[in-house]
């Protein structure tokens, strides 16, 4: 199994990354993992999905009509 350990700035192990193929294999072998994964799925509310669809549609219609993230953050910070 190819695991990648995630460390914080102090070198402490804080997590593990498992490649998706190996995760799928583990879930097939250990069915309790499938149940645990299903419990942790968070569904968006219909209004949230609709809002995302509307915003994506607007972007796809005019992809050049977007704000630069860094400039927007700078403008917000100047207003504080």
FIKELUM-232998 format. One record per atom (N, C-alpha, C): residue number from 1; atom name; x, y, z. Coordinates in nm, 2 decimals, always signed. Layout:
! FIKELUM-232998
+------+------+--------+--------+--------+
: resi : name :      X :      Y :      Z :
+------+------+--------+--------+--------+
:  NUM :   CA :      X :      Y :      Z :
...
+------+------+--------+--------+--------+
***
This chain:
! FIKELUM-232998
+------+------+--------+--------+--------+
: resi : name :      X :      Y :      Z :
+------+------+--------+--------+--------+
:    1 :    N :  +0.09 :  -0.12 :  +0.00 :
:    1 :   CA :  +0.00 :  +0.00 :  +0.00 :
:    1 :    C :  +0.09 :  +0.12 :  +0.00 :
:    2 :    N :  +0.05 :  +0.22 :  -0.09 :
:    2 :   CA :  +0.13 :  +0.34 :  -0.10 :
:    2 :    C :  +0.06 :  +0.45 :  -0.02 :
:    3 :    N :  +0.11 :  +0.48 :  +0.10 :
:    3 :   CA :  +0.05 :  +0.58 :  +0.18 :
:    3 :    C :  +0.14 :  +0.71 :  +0.18 :
:    4 :    N :  +0.08 :  +0.82 :  +0.19 :
:    4 :   CA :  +0.16 :  +0.95 :  +0.21 :
:    4 :    C :  +0.12 :  +1.01 :  +0.34 :
:    5 :    N :  +0.21 :  +1.03 :  +0.43 :
:    5 :   CA :  +0.18 :  +1.09 :  +0.56 :
:    5 :    C :  +0.19 :  +1.24 :  +0.55 :
:    6 :    N :  +0.09 :  +1.31 :  +0.61 :
:    6 :   CA :  +0.08 :  +1.45 :  +0.61 :
:    6 :    C :  +0.13 :  +1.50 :  +0.75 :
:    7 :    N :  +0.22 :  +1.60 :  +0.74 :
:    7 :   CA :  +0.28 :  +1.65 :  +0.87 :
:    7 :    C :  +0.25 :  +1.80 :  +0.88 :
:    8 :    N :  +0.24 :  +1.85 :  +1.01 :
:    8 :   CA :  +0.23 :  +1.99 :  +1.03 :
:    8 :    C :  +0.37 :  +2.06 :  +1.03 :
:    9 :    N :  +0.37 :  +2.19 :  +1.06 :
:    9 :   CA :  +0.50 :  +2.26 :  +1.06 :
:    9 :    C :  +0.60 :  +2.21 :  +1.16 :
:   10 :    N :  +0.55 :  +2.14 :  +1.27 :
:   10 :   CA :  +0.64 :  +2.09 :  +1.37 :
:   10 :    C :  +0.68 :  +1.95 :  +1.34 :
:   11 :    N :  +0.64 :  +1.89 :  +1.23 :
:   11 :   CA :  +0.68 :  +1.76 :  +1.19 :
:   11 :    C :  +0.59 :  +1.65 :  +1.25 :
:   12 :    N :  +0.48 :  +1.69 :  +1.32 :
:   12 :   CA :  +0.39 :  +1.59 :  +1.37 :
:   12 :    C :  +0.30 :  +1.54 :  +1.26 :
:   13 :    N :  +0.28 :  +1.41 :  +1.26 :
:   13 :   CA :  +0.19 :  +1.35 :  +1.16 :
:   13 :    C :  +0.05 :  +1.38 :  +1.19 :
:   14 :    N :  -0.02 :  +1.44 :  +1.09 :
:   14 :   CA :  -0.16 :  +1.49 :  +1.12 :
:   14 :    C :  -0.26 :  +1.42 :  +1.03 :
:   15 :    N :  -0.21 :  +1.34 :  +0.93 :
:   15 :   CA :  -0.31 :  +1.27 :  +0.85 :
:   15 :    C :  -0.23 :  +1.17 :  +0.75 :
:   16 :    N :  -0.32 :  +1.10 :  +0.68 :
:   16 :   CA :  -0.26 :  +1.00 :  +0.58 :
:   16 :    C :  -0.34 :  +1.02 :  +0.45 :
:   17 :    N :  -0.27 :  +1.02 :  +0.34 :
:   17 :   CA :  -0.34 :  +1.02 :  +0.21 :
:   17 :    C :  -0.33 :  +0.88 :  +0.15 :
:   18 :    N :  -0.44 :  +0.83 :  +0.11 :
:   18 :   CA :  -0.45 :  +0.69 :  +0.05 :
:   18 :    C :  -0.50 :  +0.71 :  -0.09 :
:   19 :    N :  -0.42 :  +0.66 :  -0.19 :
:   19 :   CA :  -0.46 :  +0.68 :  -0.33 :
:   19 :    C :  -0.60 :  +0.61 :  -0.35 :
:   20 :    N :  -0.68 :  +0.67 :  -0.43 :
:   20 :   CA :  -0.82 :  +0.64 :  -0.45 :
:   20 :    C :  -0.84 :  +0.49 :  -0.49 :
:   21 :    N :  -0.75 :  +0.44 :  -0.57 :
:   21 :   CA :  -0.76 :  +0.30 :  -0.61 :
:   21 :    C :  -0.75 :  +0.20 :  -0.49 :
:   22 :    N :  -0.66 :  +0.24 :  -0.40 :
:   22 :   CA :  -0.63 :  +0.16 :  -0.28 :
:   22 :    C :  -0.75 :  +0.18 :  -0.18 :
:   23 :    N :  -0.81 :  +0.30 :  -0.18 :
:   23 :   CA :  -0.92 :  +0.32 :  -0.09 :
:   23 :    C :  -1.04 :  +0.24 :  -0.14 :
:   24 :    N :  -1.06 :  +0.23 :  -0.27 :
:   24 :   CA :  -1.17 :  +0.15 :  -0.32 :
:   24 :    C :  -1.15 :  +0.01 :  -0.29 :
:   25 :    N :  -1.03 :  -0.04 :  -0.30 :
:   25 :   CA :  -1.00 :  -0.18 :  -0.26 :
:   25 :    C :  -1.02 :  -0.21 :  -0.12 :
:   26 :    N :  -0.98 :  -0.12 :  -0.03 :
:   26 :   CA :  -1.01 :  -0.13 :  +0.11 :
:   26 :    C :  -1.16 :  -0.14 :  +0.14 :
:   27 :    N :  -1.24 :  -0.05 :  +0.08 :
:   27 :   CA :  -1.38 :  -0.05 :  +0.10 :
:   27 :    C :  -1.45 :  -0.18 :  +0.06 :
:   28 :    N :  -1.40 :  -0.24 :  -0.05 :
:   28 :   CA :  -1.45 :  -0.36 :  -0.10 :
:   28 :    C :  -1.42 :  -0.48 :  +0.00 :
:   29 :    N :  -1.30 :  -0.47 :  +0.06 :
:   29 :   CA :  -1.26 :  -0.57 :  +0.15 :
:   29 :    C :  -1.32 :  -0.56 :  +0.29 :
:   30 :    N :  -1.34 :  -0.43 :  +0.33 :
:   30 :   CA :  -1.39 :  -0.40 :  +0.47 :
:   30 :    C :  -1.52 :  -0.32 :  +0.45 :
:   31 :    N :  -1.64 :  -0.39 :  +0.45 :
:   31 :   CA :  -1.76 :  -0.33 :  +0.42 :
:   31 :    C :  -1.80 :  -0.22 :  +0.52 :
:   32 :    N :  -1.75 :  -0.23 :  +0.64 :
:   32 :   CA :  -1.78 :  -0.13 :  +0.75 :
:   32 :    C :  -1.72 :  +0.01 :  +0.70 :
:   33 :    N :  -1.62 :  +0.01 :  +0.62 :
:   33 :   CA :  -1.57 :  +0.14 :  +0.57 :
:   33 :    C :  -1.67 :  +0.21 :  +0.48 :
:   34 :    N :  -1.74 :  +0.13 :  +0.40 :
:   34 :   CA :  -1.84 :  +0.18 :  +0.31 :
:   34 :    C :  -1.95 :  +0.25 :  +0.40 :
:   35 :    N :  -1.99 :  +0.18 :  +0.51 :
:   35 :   CA :  -2.10 :  +0.23 :  +0.59 :
:   35 :    C :  -2.05 :  +0.36 :  +0.66 :
:   36 :    N :  -1.92 :  +0.36 :  +0.70 :
:   36 :   CA :  -1.87 :  +0.48 :  +0.77 :
:   36 :    C :  -1.86 :  +0.60 :  +0.67 :
:   37 :    N :  -1.82 :  +0.57 :  +0.55 :
:   37 :   CA :  -1.80 :  +0.67 :  +0.45 :
:   37 :    C :  -1.94 :  +0.73 :  +0.42 :
:   38 :    N :  -2.04 :  +0.65 :  +0.41 :
:   38 :   CA :  -2.18 :  +0.69 :  +0.38 :
:   38 :    C :  -2.23 :  +0.79 :  +0.49 :
:   39 :    N :  -2.19 :  +0.76 :  +0.61 :
:   39 :   CA :  -2.24 :  +0.85 :  +0.72 :
:   39 :    C :  -2.18 :  +0.99 :  +0.71 :
:   40 :    N :  -2.06 :  +1.00 :  +0.65 :
:   40 :   CA :  -1.99 :  +1.13 :  +0.65 :
:   40 :    C :  -2.02 :  +1.21 :  +0.52 :
:   41 :    N :  -2.11 :  +1.16 :  +0.44 :
:   41 :   CA :  -2.14 :  +1.24 :  +0.31 :
:   41 :    C :  -2.24 :  +1.35 :  +0.35 :
:   42 :    N :  -2.20 :  +1.47 :  +0.31 :
:   42 :   CA :  -2.29 :  +1.59 :  +0.33 :
:   42 :    C :  -2.35 :  +1.63 :  +0.20 :
:   43 :    N :  -2.48 :  +1.63 :  +0.20 :
:   43 :   CA :  -2.55 :  +1.67 :  +0.07 :
:   43 :    C :  -2.58 :  +1.82 :  +0.08 :
:   44 :    N :  -2.57 :  +1.89 :  -0.03 :
:   44 :   CA :  -2.61 :  +2.03 :  -0.04 :
:   44 :    C :  -2.76 :  +2.04 :  -0.05 :
:   45 :    N :  -2.82 :  +2.14 :  +0.01 :
:   45 :   CA :  -2.96 :  +2.17 :  +0.00 :
:   45 :    C :  -2.99 :  +2.21 :  -0.15 :
:   46 :    N :  -3.11 :  +2.18 :  -0.19 :
:   46 :   CA :  -3.15 :  +2.21 :  -0.33 :
:   46 :    C :  -3.12 :  +2.36 :  -0.36 :
:   47 :    N :  -3.15 :  +2.45 :  -0.27 :
:   47 :   CA :  -3.12 :  +2.59 :  -0.30 :
:   47 :    C :  -2.97 :  +2.62 :  -0.32 :
:   48 :    N :  -2.89 :  +2.55 :  -0.25 :
:   48 :   CA :  -2.74 :  +2.56 :  -0.27 :
:   48 :    C :  -2.70 :  +2.51 :  -0.40 :
:   49 :    N :  -2.75 :  +2.40 :  -0.44 :
:   49 :   CA :  -2.72 :  +2.34 :  -0.58 :
:   49 :    C :  -2.77 :  +2.44 :  -0.69 :
:   50 :    N :  -2.88 :  +2.49 :  -0.67 :
:   50 :   CA :  -2.94 :  +2.59 :  -0.77 :
:   50 :    C :  -2.85 :  +2.71 :  -0.78 :
:   51 :    N :  -2.81 :  +2.76 :  -0.67 :
:   51 :   CA :  -2.72 :  +2.88 :  -0.67 :
:   51 :    C :  -2.59 :  +2.85 :  -0.74 :
:   52 :    N :  -2.53 :  +2.74 :  -0.71 :
:   52 :   CA :  -2.40 :  +2.70 :  -0.77 :
:   52 :    C :  -2.43 :  +2.69 :  -0.92 :
:   53 :    N :  -2.53 :  +2.62 :  -0.96 :
:   53 :   CA :  -2.56 :  +2.60 :  -1.11 :
:   53 :    C :  -2.58 :  +2.74 :  -1.17 :
:   54 :    N :  -2.65 :  +2.83 :  -1.11 :
:   54 :   CA :  -2.67 :  +2.97 :  -1.17 :
:   54 :    C :  -2.53 :  +3.04 :  -1.18 :
:   55 :    N :  -2.45 :  +3.03 :  -1.08 :
:   55 :   CA :  -2.32 :  +3.10 :  -1.09 :
:   55 :    C :  -2.23 :  +3.04 :  -1.19 :
:   56 :    N :  -2.23 :  +2.91 :  -1.20 :
:   56 :   CA :  -2.15 :  +2.84 :  -1.30 :
:   56 :    C :  -2.20 :  +2.88 :  -1.44 :
:   57 :    N :  -2.33 :  +2.88 :  -1.46 :
:   57 :   CA :  -2.39 :  +2.92 :  -1.59 :
:   57 :    C :  -2.35 :  +3.06 :  -1.63 :
:   58 :    N :  -2.35 :  +3.15 :  -1.53 :
:   58 :   CA :  -2.31 :  +3.28 :  -1.56 :
:   58 :    C :  -2.16 :  +3.29 :  -1.60 :
:   59 :    N :  -2.08 :  +3.21 :  -1.53 :
:   59 :   CA :  -1.94 :  +3.21 :  -1.57 :
:   59 :    C :  -1.92 :  +3.15 :  -1.71 :
:   60 :    N :  -1.98 :  +3.04 :  -1.74 :
:   60 :   CA :  -1.96 :  +2.98 :  -1.87 :
:   60 :    C :  -2.01 :  +3.07 :  -1.98 :
:   61 :    N :  -2.11 :  +3.15 :  -1.96 :
:   61 :   CA :  -2.16 :  +3.24 :  -2.06 :
:   61 :    C :  -2.06 :  +3.36 :  -2.08 :
:   62 :    N :  -1.99 :  +3.40 :  -1.98 :
:   62 :   CA :  -1.90 :  +3.51 :  -1.99 :
:   62 :    C :  -1.78 :  +3.49 :  -1.90 :
:   63 :    N :  -1.69 :  +3.40 :  -1.94 :
:   63 :   CA :  -1.57 :  +3.36 :  -1.85 :
:   63 :    C :  -1.48 :  +3.48 :  -1.82 :
:   64 :    N :  -1.48 :  +3.58 :  -1.90 :
:   64 :   CA :  -1.39 :  +3.69 :  -1.88 :
:   64 :    C :  -1.44 :  +3.79 :  -1.78 :
:   65 :    N :  -1.57 :  +3.78 :  -1.74 :
:   65 :   CA :  -1.63 :  +3.87 :  -1.65 :
:   65 :    C :  -1.62 :  +3.82 :  -1.51 :
:   66 :    N :  -1.49 :  +3.81 :  -1.46 :
:   66 :   CA :  -1.47 :  +3.76 :  -1.32 :
:   66 :    C :  -1.37 :  +3.86 :  -1.26 :
:   67 :    N :  -1.38 :  +3.86 :  -1.12 :
:   67 :   CA :  -1.29 :  +3.95 :  -1.05 :
:   67 :    C :  -1.16 :  +3.87 :  -1.01 :
:   68 :    N :  -1.05 :  +3.95 :  -1.02 :
:   68 :   CA :  -0.92 :  +3.89 :  -0.98 :
:   68 :    C :  -0.92 :  +3.87 :  -0.82 :
:   69 :    N :  -0.89 :  +3.75 :  -0.78 :
:   69 :   CA :  -0.90 :  +3.72 :  -0.64 :
:   69 :    C :  -0.81 :  +3.81 :  -0.55 :
:   70 :    N :  -0.68 :  +3.82 :  -0.59 :
:   70 :   CA :  -0.59 :  +3.90 :  -0.51 :
:   70 :    C :  -0.63 :  +4.05 :  -0.50 :
:   71 :    N :  -0.67 :  +4.10 :  -0.62 :
:   71 :   CA :  -0.72 :  +4.24 :  -0.62 :
:   71 :    C :  -0.84 :  +4.26 :  -0.53 :
:   72 :    N :  -0.93 :  +4.16 :  -0.53 :
:   72 :   CA :  -1.05 :  +4.17 :  -0.45 :
:   72 :    C :  -1.02 :  +4.17 :  -0.30 :
:   73 :    N :  -0.93 :  +4.08 :  -0.27 :
:   73 :   CA :  -0.89 :  +4.07 :  -0.13 :
:   73 :    C :  -0.82 :  +4.20 :  -0.08 :
:   74 :    N :  -0.73 :  +4.26 :  -0.17 :
:   74 :   CA :  -0.67 :  +4.38 :  -0.14 :
:   74 :    C :  -0.77 :  +4.49 :  -0.12 :
:   75 :    N :  -0.87 :  +4.50 :  -0.20 :
:   75 :   CA :  -0.98 :  +4.60 :  -0.19 :
:   75 :    C :  -1.06 :  +4.58 :  -0.06 :
:   76 :    N :  -1.08 :  +4.46 :  -0.02 :
:   76 :   CA :  -1.16 :  +4.43 :  +0.10 :
:   76 :    C :  -1.07 :  +4.48 :  +0.22 :
:   77 :    N :  -0.94 :  +4.44 :  +0.22 :
:   77 :   CA :  -0.86 :  +4.48 :  +0.33 :
:   77 :    C :  -0.84 :  +4.63 :  +0.34 :
:   78 :    N :  -0.84 :  +4.70 :  +0.23 :
:   78 :   CA :  -0.83 :  +4.84 :  +0.24 :
:   78 :    C :  -0.95 :  +4.91 :  +0.30 :
:   79 :    N :  -1.06 :  +4.84 :  +0.29 :
:   79 :   CA :  -1.19 :  +4.89 :  +0.34 :
:   79 :    C :  -1.20 :  +4.86 :  +0.49 :
:   80 :    N :  -1.11 :  +4.78 :  +0.55 :
:   80 :   CA :  -1.12 :  +4.75 :  +0.69 :
:   80 :    C :  -1.07 :  +4.85 :  +0.78 :
+------+------+--------+--------+--------+
***
